[in-house]
Amino acid sequence: MSDERTKPRVRSWILVGTDFSRQARQALMTARTVARERDAALLVLHVIDEHGLSELARLAGIPETALRDRLGRERRQRLAQALEADGGDVTMEPVIASGRPFEEILKMAAETSAILIVLGTAGHSADLEKALFGSTAEKVLRSAPCPVLCVPVE
């Protein structure tokens, strides 16, 4: 017979997407508050956008693999610094992925059975790319396997 008190607790994950912007920092602060309230942990995901990476490497005159390695090291360091600066009252796991940001966010949310995705939003923008293709937050909202909290900058 199983006793509920002896079962190991399954951790609930809240996924936070970050691009190190002011909006992303605000989203991380909000996600920490929610995580404390829900006794959840944070997966803090940064996606290295591969769109145009080969062209950038060509223009910089370096091999694409060298550029990928350099970006990976730099982004891991930035992510570690961001999590250190944000305190330690909530478990936070850093994750670096490569690909299209919205696709990697959706994939990670599904793989971890995230209970929530938290993203920063830039608010109203006249940005041409956003107008034509939509923002990462908008794309995640359309296909997310769980609720999505979009946090505007205060």
KEKE-3310 file (N, C-alpha, C; in steps of 0.2 Angstrom, whole numbers, plus 5000, padded with zeros to 4 digits):
npx = (5004:5003:5009:5004:5012:5025:5028:5039:5041:5035:5043:5037:5038:5042:5043:5055:5058:5072:5080:5090:5085:5078:5064:5064:5071:5062:5051:5058:5059:5045:5041:5049:5042:5029:5034:5038:5025:5019:5027:5037:5050:5061:5065:5076:5077:5088:5088:5099:5098:5098:5095:5102:5115:5125:5128:5132:5144:5152:5153:5160:5172:5175:5175:5159:5156:5165:5160:5148:5152:5158:5147:5139:5147:5148:5134:5131:5138:5133:5120:5122:5127:5115:5106:5113:5113:5100:5096:5093:5082:5073:5073:5083:5086:5098:5096:5103:5099:5099:5092:5076:5069:5055:5051:5060:5056:5043:5046:5054:5045:5035:5043:5046:5035:5030:5021:5018:5023:5033:5035:5044:5037:5038:5028:5018:5024:5032:5040:5045:5048:5041:5028:5027:5030:5026:5029:5040:5033:5020:5019:5022:5011:5001:5003:5006:5008:5003:4998:5002:5011:5012:5023:5023:5034:5037)
npy = (4994:5011:5026:5043:5052:5048:5048:5054:5071:5078:5089:5105:5114:5131:5139:5151:5162:5171:5185:5193:5206:5221:5219:5205:5203:5209:5199:5188:5192:5192:5179:5173:5177:5170:5157:5155:5156:5145:5135:5130:5127:5136:5136:5143:5149:5153:5156:5154:5162:5155:5160:5168:5166:5160:5169:5180:5174:5173:5186:5191:5184:5172:5154:5146:5137:5141:5153:5149:5142:5152:5161:5153:5151:5164:5167:5157:5162:5175:5171:5164:5174:5182:5175:5173:5186:5188:5182:5168:5162:5154:5139:5139:5134:5135:5136:5133:5135:5131:5138:5142:5154:5154:5141:5133:5137:5132:5118:5115:5118:5108:5096:5097:5097:5110:5121:5133:5147:5160:5176:5191:5206:5218:5228:5240:5240:5247:5240:5233:5219:5213:5217:5210:5197:5193:5193:5184:5181:5182:5171:5160:5161:5157:5143:5136:5123:5125:5137:5155:5168:5185:5198:5214:5228:5238)
npz = (5000:4996:5003:5003:5008:5007:4994:4981:4978:4963:4953:4948:4933:4927:4913:4907:4895:4889:4882:4887:4887:4894:4895:4896:4908:4917:4915:4921:4934:4937:4935:4945:4956:4954:4954:4967:4974:4968:4972:4963:4951:4940:4923:4914:4899:4885:4868:4855:4841:4825:4813:4799:4804:4797:4787:4795:4800:4788:4785:4795:4793:4799:4803:4803:4814:4823:4827:4832:4843:4850:4852:4860:4872:4876:4878:4888:4899:4901:4904:4916:4924:4924:4932:4944:4948:4951:4963:4975:4980:4973:4964:4950:4933:4921:4903:4887:4870:4852:4838:4831:4840:4845:4842:4849:4862:4863:4861:4872:4882:4880:4882:4895:4902:4906:4917:4915:4904:4903:4897:4891:4885:4872:4871:4862:4845:4831:4823:4808:4805:4815:4812:4800:4802:4816:4833:4844:4856:4852:4843:4851:4860:4851:4850:4861:4874:4886:4899:4895:4901:4897:4900:4902:4901:4916)
capx = (5000:5007:5007:5005:5017:5032:5030:5043:5037:5037:5044:5033:5043:5039:5048:5055:5062:5076:5085:5094:5083:5074:5058:5066:5073:5055:5048:5061:5056:5038:5041:5051:5036:5024:5037:5037:5018:5017:5032:5039:5056:5062:5069:5077:5079:5090:5089:5103:5094:5102:5094:5107:5121:5131:5130:5136:5151:5155:5155:5165:5178:5177:5171:5152:5157:5169:5155:5143:5155:5159:5141:5137:5151:5146:5127:5130:5141:5128:5114:5124:5127:5108:5103:5116:5111:5093:5095:5093:5076:5069:5078:5083:5090:5099:5096:5104:5097:5100:5086:5071:5067:5048:5050:5063:5052:5037:5048:5056:5039:5032:5047:5047:5028:5030:5015:5018:5028:5033:5039:5043:5034:5040:5023:5017:5030:5031:5045:5043:5048:5036:5022:5026:5030:5024:5034:5041:5028:5014:5020:5022:5004:4997:5004:5009:5005:5002:4996:5008:5010:5017:5024:5025:5039:5034)
capy = (5000:5017:5032:5049:5056:5045:5048:5059:5076:5079:5097:5109:5119:5137:5141:5158:5164:5177:5187:5197:5213:5224:5215:5198:5204:5210:5193:5184:5194:5190:5172:5171:5178:5165:5151:5155:5155:5138:5130:5128:5129:5140:5134:5150:5147:5157:5153:5157:5162:5153:5164:5173:5165:5158:5175:5184:5171:5175:5193:5192:5181:5166:5148:5146:5133:5145:5158:5146:5141:5159:5163:5148:5152:5171:5167:5154:5166:5180:5168:5162:5181:5185:5171:5175:5193:5188:5179:5161:5159:5149:5135:5141:5130:5139:5131:5137:5131:5135:5137:5148:5155:5152:5134:5130:5138:5127:5112:5115:5118:5102:5091:5097:5098:5116:5123:5140:5150:5168:5180:5198:5209:5225:5232:5241:5241:5248:5236:5230:5212:5211:5218:5205:5190:5192:5193:5177:5180:5180:5164:5155:5161:5153:5136:5134:5118:5127:5145:5159:5175:5190:5203:5221:5232:5243)
capz = (5000:4995:5007:4999:5011:5005:4987:4979:4974:4956:4952:4942:4930:4924:4908:4906:4889:4889:4877:4891:4887:4900:4895:4899:4916:4920:4915:4925:4941:4938:4935:4952:4961:4953:4956:4975:4975:4966:4974:4956:4949:4934:4918:4911:4892:4880:4862:4850:4834:4820:4807:4797:4807:4792:4784:4799:4800:4782:4785:4801:4791:4803:4802:4807:4820:4828:4829:4836:4849:4854:4855:4865:4878:4879:4881:4894:4904:4902:4908:4923:4928:4926:4937:4950:4950:4953:4969:4975:4984:4969:4960:4943:4929:4914:4897:4881:4864:4846:4833:4830:4847:4847:4841:4855:4868:4863:4862:4879:4886:4879:4884:4902:4904:4910:4919:4913:4900:4905:4892:4891:4879:4871:4870:4855:4841:4824:4820:4802:4805:4820:4808:4795:4805:4822:4838:4847:4861:4849:4840:4857:4862:4847:4850:4868:4877:4893:4899:4893:4904:4894:4905:4899:4906:4920)
cpx = (5004:5004:5009:5011:5024:5033:5034:5039:5040:5037:5040:5038:5039:5045:5049:5060:5066:5080:5090:5091:5080:5068:5059:5067:5066:5051:5051:5059:5049:5038:5044:5045:5031:5027:5037:5030:5016:5022:5035:5046:5056:5067:5070:5081:5082:5091:5094:5100:5099:5101:5099:5114:5127:5133:5134:5143:5155:5157:5160:5172:5180:5172:5164:5153:5161:5164:5150:5146:5156:5153:5138:5141:5148:5139:5127:5133:5136:5122:5116:5124:5120:5105:5106:5114:5104:5091:5094:5087:5072:5074:5077:5088:5091:5099:5098:5102:5099:5094:5082:5068:5060:5047:5054:5060:5046:5040:5050:5050:5035:5036:5047:5040:5027:5022:5013:5024:5028:5038:5039:5040:5037:5035:5021:5023:5028:5036:5042:5043:5043:5029:5021:5026:5028:5030:5035:5035:5021:5014:5019:5014:5000:4997:5006:5005:5002:5000:5003:5006:5015:5017:5027:5031:5035:5037)
cpy = (5006:5023:5038:5053:5054:5046:5054:5065:5077:5087:5099:5114:5125:5139:5148:5159:5170:5178:5193:5205:5215:5220:5208:5198:5205:5203:5188:5185:5192:5183:5169:5171:5172:5158:5150:5153:5148:5133:5126:5130:5133:5137:5141:5148:5153:5154:5157:5156:5161:5157:5169:5172:5163:5164:5180:5181:5173:5182:5195:5188:5175:5160:5149:5142:5137:5151:5155:5144:5147:5161:5159:5150:5159:5171:5163:5158:5172:5177:5166:5169:5183:5181:5172:5181:5193:5184:5171:5158:5154:5145:5137:5137:5134:5134:5136:5132:5135:5133:5143:5149:5153:5144:5131:5131:5133:5120:5111:5114:5111:5096:5091:5098:5104:5118:5130:5142:5157:5171:5187:5201:5216:5230:5234:5243:5243:5245:5232:5222:5209:5211:5213:5198:5188:5191:5185:5176:5178:5173:5159:5155:5157:5145:5133:5128:5119:5135:5149:5166:5180:5196:5209:5224:5237:5249)
cpz = (5000:5000:5003:5002:5009:4998:4985:4976:4967:4955:4946:4939:4927:4919:4907:4900:4890:4883:4880:4890:4893:4901:4898:4906:4920:4921:4920:4933:4942:4939:4942:4957:4960:4955:4964:4977:4974:4968:4968:4956:4942:4929:4914:4904:4888:4874:4857:4843:4829:4813:4805:4800:4802:4788:4788:4800:4794:4782:4790:4799:4796:4802:4806:4813:4825:4831:4833:4843:4854:4857:4861:4872:4881:4882:4887:4900:4906:4906:4915:4927:4929:4931:4944:4953:4953:4959:4969:4979:4980:4965:4953:4939:4923:4909:4891:4875:4858:4841:4832:4837:4849:4846:4847:4861:4868:4864:4869:4884:4886:4883:4892:4906:4909:4911:4917:4909:4902:4900:4893:4885:4878:4870:4863:4851:4834:4820:4814:4802:4810:4816:4803:4797:4812:4827:4841:4852:4858:4846:4845:4859:4858:4847:4856:4871:4884:4893:4898:4897:4900:4898:4901:4904:4910:4919)
residu = (MET:SER:ASP:GLU:ARG:THR:LYS:PRO:ARG:VAL:ARG:SER:TRP:ILE:LEU:VAL:GLY:THR:ASP:PHE:SER:ARG:GLN:ALA:ARG:GLN:ALA:LEU:MET:THR:ALA:ARG:THR:VAL:ALA:ARG:GLU:ARG:ASP:ALA:ALA:LEU:LEU:VAL:LEU:HIS:VAL:ILE:ASP:GLU:HIS:GLY:LEU:SER:GLU:LEU:ALA:ARG:LEU:ALA:GLY:ILE:PRO:GLU:THR:ALA:LEU:ARG:ASP:ARG:LEU:GLY:ARG:GLU:ARG:ARG:GLN:ARG:LEU:ALA:GLN:ALA:LEU:GLU:ALA:ASP:GLY:GLY:ASP:VAL:THR:MET:GLU:PRO:VAL:ILE:ALA:SER:GLY:ARG:PRO:PHE:GLU:GLU:ILE:LEU:LYS:MET:ALA:ALA:GLU:THR:SER:ALA:ILE:LEU:ILE:VAL:LEU:GLY:THR:ALA:GLY:HIS:SER:ALA:ASP:LEU:GLU:LYS:ALA:LEU:PHE:GLY:SER:THR:ALA:GLU:LYS:VAL:LEU:ARG:SER:ALA:PRO:CYS:PRO:VAL:LEU:CYS:VAL:PRO:VAL:GLU)
# end
